[in-house]
Amino acid sequence: DFMEAFWDIEEAQAKAIERLASFVRHNNVLPWLLKFTELITSAMKSHVDSLKIQVDGSNLLLEILSQALEQDVVLPMDENMTISLLGTVRRHSENEELLSLFCTLLMVISASEVAAENLRKAGLIPDLLSILRNFLPNEQICLTCCGVLWSLVVSGNNVDQALLESGVPVTSAVLQEHLHNARVAESACSALWALSLQGCVTEDEYEPTTMLLLEVLRTNPERPMLVKNTCLALASLLRLSEIPALRFITDPKGSGINLVRDAYHLHFDDSEVVESVCVLMKEMVQHDDIVKDMLSQKMEDLLSEIKICFSSS
């Protein structure tokens, strides 16, 4: 009642958010706090120029919604609340510190399929790409924005194809910039995989994208999720054309076949990684040139090993 009665008074809203934040770590308060998410986003919309309300409100929402996800509670984020949050992104598009926090919040929100759909409808994708271009060196922003982009693209329908195609060079730039940061590379690979599934990689991007993904495998072979996403992204490219297939086996730094074998041996006990390796090899055997190299390197032995180890799967 207090937040509704004094909605237009910045100091009152700030105090209310501070008060709510004091309860976040208490036991059994999540159902009660979830009822305030709309009022918090409303306060952020009404006082969009107040950095204090934006920062404190974002932190509070992040705490509440993260707890909700951990407890498998449906996130209470309707279309109006989503639009309110996007207002903050656009109003403070040059505030790197606030965007870093806000993109983390958006990543949590986009974990909900309904919320992701609302974000997509509200037109968040162009904002994400703009943020990535403007703050490419920022690891946290790249990590979270690529995570949100994956959520919005992977299950998206009726999204402008030209817009999605413009996301390929951006996510590739993130990969190049943060190649040695496994967490960021993992997130960027997931976004690139989602874009490739939507057919957004253009012909002139086949070779450089294939080479970049192979370099990701060389640089970060120890992270299961990254290996999985990279293999699936490569599979999507090989499905498209002979061009990435040829580059796959003629990369100057070494054949992709060796990287696939190494990835399997490193993660042979991880069923998800092994499955992604199998998906990639399924696409590999569709290309005669790759098949010749696979036979010369006795890859059939590896396939037999997989079949034996996962006979019940």
N, C-alpha and C positions, 0 to 999 in steps of 0.2 A: 504493500500500500504506500509506503514511504517513497519508493522509487517512482511509482506512478504519479503520486501527488506532486512531486518536485522534479519531474522529468526534465524541465528546462533550466534547472539550476545546477551548474557544473560542479560546484563544491559539494552539493548534496549527493549527487550521483557518485562522485569520487569517494566520499565517506562510506556510502552504501556498499560499493565494490570492495573497499578495504575491510569492512565488517564481514562481508560474505567470505572473503579470502581467509579470514581468521578461523573459519570453521572447516576449511578444506580437508585438513588432516585428522579431523575427528571421525570416530567410528560411526557407521550407519547413517551418515548425513547425505549420501549421494542422491537418493530419491528426492530429498528436499531441495538440494542444490540444483538439480536438473530443472526444477520448476522456474529457476531464475535465469536460465540461459537466454530466453527471449528478451527479458528486461535488460540484461547485460548488453546484448547486441543493440538493443534500442538506444541505450545510453551512449554507446560508441557511435551510433549513427547521428544522434542529436548533437553530440559534442565531438564531431570528427576532427576538429582542429586542436583538441586538447590531447597533447602527447601523454599526459599522465593517465587519462581515462583509456586511451588506446593501449598503452603498455600494460596497465593494471588489469584492464578488461580482458586483453588477450591472454595474459598469464593465468587469470582465473578460469577462463573458458578452457584453456589448455589443460589445466589441472582437472577440471570437472569431466571434460570429454575423454581424457586419457583414462581416468578411472572407469568411466562408462564402457569404454572399449575393453578394458581388462576384465570387466565383469559381464561382458556380452550383453550390455544394455543398449537398446536402440537409441541412437543419437537423436535428440529432439531438434533437428535443424530443418526448418521448412524453407520454402522459397524466399519468403520475405527476410528471414534472418540471413540467408545466404547473400542476398542483394545488399543488406546492411554491411556485411563484412567486406564485400567487394568495394564498397564505397571507401573504406579505409585504405585498401590496397591502392586504389587510384588516386586518392587524395595525398598519400604519402609515398608516392612512387619513387622518390629520390632519397628517402630516409633508409639507408642501408641497415641500420641497427633494428629499426622497427620492422622492416620487411623480413629480416632474418627470423625474428620472433613470429611474425604473422604467417610466414610460409610454413613454419613448423606446425602452427595451429591448423592451417589448411590441409596439411598432410594427414593429420589426425582426423579431421572432418571428412576428407575424401575416402577414408577407409570404409565409410558407409556408402553403399551403392546408391541409395536414394539421395544422399547429400552430394555425391559425386555427379549425379545426373542434374541436380539443381545448379551446381557450380558450372557445369558444362553449358546448360541452357542460359545461364546468366552471362556467358561470354568470358570465362576466366582464361581460356587457353591463350588468346593473344597477350593478355597481361603476364602470364607465366613466361612466355617466350621473350617478351620485352625485358622482364626482370632478369632472366638468364643472360641476355645480351649485355645488359648494363652492369651486372655484378658477377661476371664470369669468374673472377679470382676468388669469390667468396664461397668457401667450401660448404658452409651450412645452407646457404641459399640454393646452391646447385643441388645439394643432396635432397633437400625437401621439395624444391620445385620439380625436379625430375620425378620424384615419387608421386607428386600430385598429378603431373602430366600422364604418368603411366595409368593411374586410376581413371582419369578422364578419357583416355584414348582407348584403353583395352576393351572397355565394354560400351564404347560410344557408337551411336548410330546417327546418320544424317548430319555428320560434322563436315564442314566445308573441306573438301579434299586439298585445295590449294593452301589452306591454312595449316593443315596437318603436314603437308609436304615442306612447308617452311620451317617445321620443327626439326627436320632431319639434320640440316647443317648446324642448328643450335645445339642439339644434343650431342652431335659429333664434336663440336667445339668444346663442350663440357668434358667429354671423354679425353680429348687431347690435352686439355688444361690440367685435368686431375687424374691422369692415367695411373699415377703411383699412389693415389689415395683410394684404397680398395672400397671403402664405403660409398664414396661419391661415384666411382666407376660402376659399382654394382647398381646404383640407382639410375644412372644414365643409360646403362645397358638395358635395364628393364623398360625404360621409356623408348629407346631405339627399337627394341623388340616389338613393343606395342605398335609403333609407327610402321614397322616393316610388315606386320600382320595386316595392317590397313592398306597395304600397297602404296605407301607414301615415299618409298625410296625410288628416285628417278634413275633412268639408265646411266646417266653420267656420274651418278653417285655409287653405282654398284662396286666398282673396283676400290675406290678409297675407303668405302664403308667396310668392305670385306677385310682389307688390310688392317684397318683400325681395330676391328673385332678380334682378328688374330693376334694383334699386339696386346690387346687386353688379356687374352688367355696366357700369353707369354709372361706378362708382367704380374698378374695376380692369380696364379694357378691354385692357390691354397683356399680360396673362399668358395664354398659349395654353391651358394646362391648366385654368385657372379658367374661361375662356370656354367651353371644351368641356364641363366638368362642369355649368356653369350652364345652358347650352343644353339639355343632356340632361335636367336636372332640370325645366326649364320644359316640355320636350316631354312628360315623364311627367305633369305637372299638366294640360296641355291635353288629354291623352288621357282624363282622368277626367271632365271636366265642362265645361259652357258658362261656369261662374262664373269660373274662372281665365282663360278665353279673353276674356271681356268685360273683365276687369281688365287684361289684356295690352294692349288697345288704348285703354283709358280711364284709364290711370295719370296722376294729376295732373302728374307730372313729365315726361311725354312717352310716346309710344307705343312699345311693345316692337318694333314693326316697324322703326323707325329704329335701335334698338339692334342688331337683327339685321343690318341692312345695314352699320352701322358695324363690327360685329364681323367680318363677312366681309372688308370692305375692308382692315381692319387685319391680318388673318391669311389673306389669300387664297392664300398660298403654303404654308400648313400644312394638309395633307390631312385630319388628324384633326379640326381645328377646322372645316374646311369640311364634313366629313361630319356633325358634330354640328349645324351650322347647317341642313343639309339635313334631318336627322331632325326638327329643330324645325319647319321650314317644312312638312314633311309633315303634322304635327299641326295647324299653323296653317290649312292649306287645308281641314281638316275642319269649319271653323266659318264660316258664311256671312258673319257680321259682319267677321271678319278678312279674308276673301277680298276683300270690297268695298274695304277700306282698302289691301290689298296691290295691287289693280288700280289704284287711284287714285294710288298711289305708284310704279307701274311696276316692281313687284318681279319681273315676268316677265322683264325685261331682265337682272336679276341672275341668275335661274335659267338663262337662256340662256348667260350668261357662264360660269357654273360648268360647264355641260354641255360647252362648248367647251374650257375649260381642263383638265377632267378627263375627256376623252372616252375615255381608255384605262382609266379606273378603274371 
